[in-house]
Amino acid sequence: MNKSLATHLIQEQIRNQVFILALEKLGFDCTIYTLNISEIILTLMEFRNKTDDLYQRYFTLIEKAVEETDYCNMDEKIQKWSELIYSEMQSSNLNIH
């Protein structure tokens, strides 16, 4: 259950960031708008110690996903990226229980 919810929220975070970047390219100021769900996602992934390094790793993966996601087959790409991000974060040495 936690995996499916976490990957769904990762998908939404990627989708949101793609949308924000598109609005910024059109000239909108989106500095005050963020979808701040990373802490929830990391909690669902059972990270207890949420260090700056952990967040850095997560956001680096999100940024890479956003860079490689466009509107062509967006849902499929986002789904694949969410699974990859989930797996990468779980296999990370930073996940200390």
C-alpha positions, -999 to 999 in steps of 0.1 A, spaced: 0 0 0 27 25 9 46 18 -23 16 25 -45 7 57 -26 43 69 -26 48 63 -63 15 81 -70 26 111 -50 60 111 -68 41 111 -101 21 141 -89 52 159 -77 69 154 -112 37 165 -130 34 196 -108 70 206 -114 66 202 -152 35 224 -150 52 250 -129 82 252 -153 58 256 -182 40 285 -165 73 301 -157 83 299 -194 51 318 -202 61 345 -178 42 336 -147 58 341 -113 55 307 -95 80 313 -67 53 312 -40 36 280 -53 51 247 -44 37 212 -39 54 204 -6 48 166 -3 84 153 -2 83 148 35 52 127 32 67 107 4 98 100 23 78 90 54 57 66 33 91 51 21 99 46 58 128 70 60 130 79 97 161 102 95 154 128 68 187 144 64 196 172 40 215 146 19 184 125 16 164 155 4 192 164 -20 192 129 -35 154 129 -38 152 163 -55 181 155 -78 161 125 -91 129 146 -94 148 173 -114 162 147 -137 127 132 -142 113 167 -150 141 174 -175 133 142 -194 96 145 -192 76 163 -219 40 162 -230 44 133 -254 34 102 -235 37 122 -203 17 97 -181 38 68 -192 71 86 -186 60 99 -152 49 64 -142 83 50 -152 102 78 -134 81 74 -102 90 37 -101 127 44 -108 128 71 -81 111 49 -56 136 21 -63 166 44 -63 156 59 -30 149 25 -14 183 11 -25 201 41 -13 225 37 15 209 67 31 179 46 41 187 38 77 160 21 98 
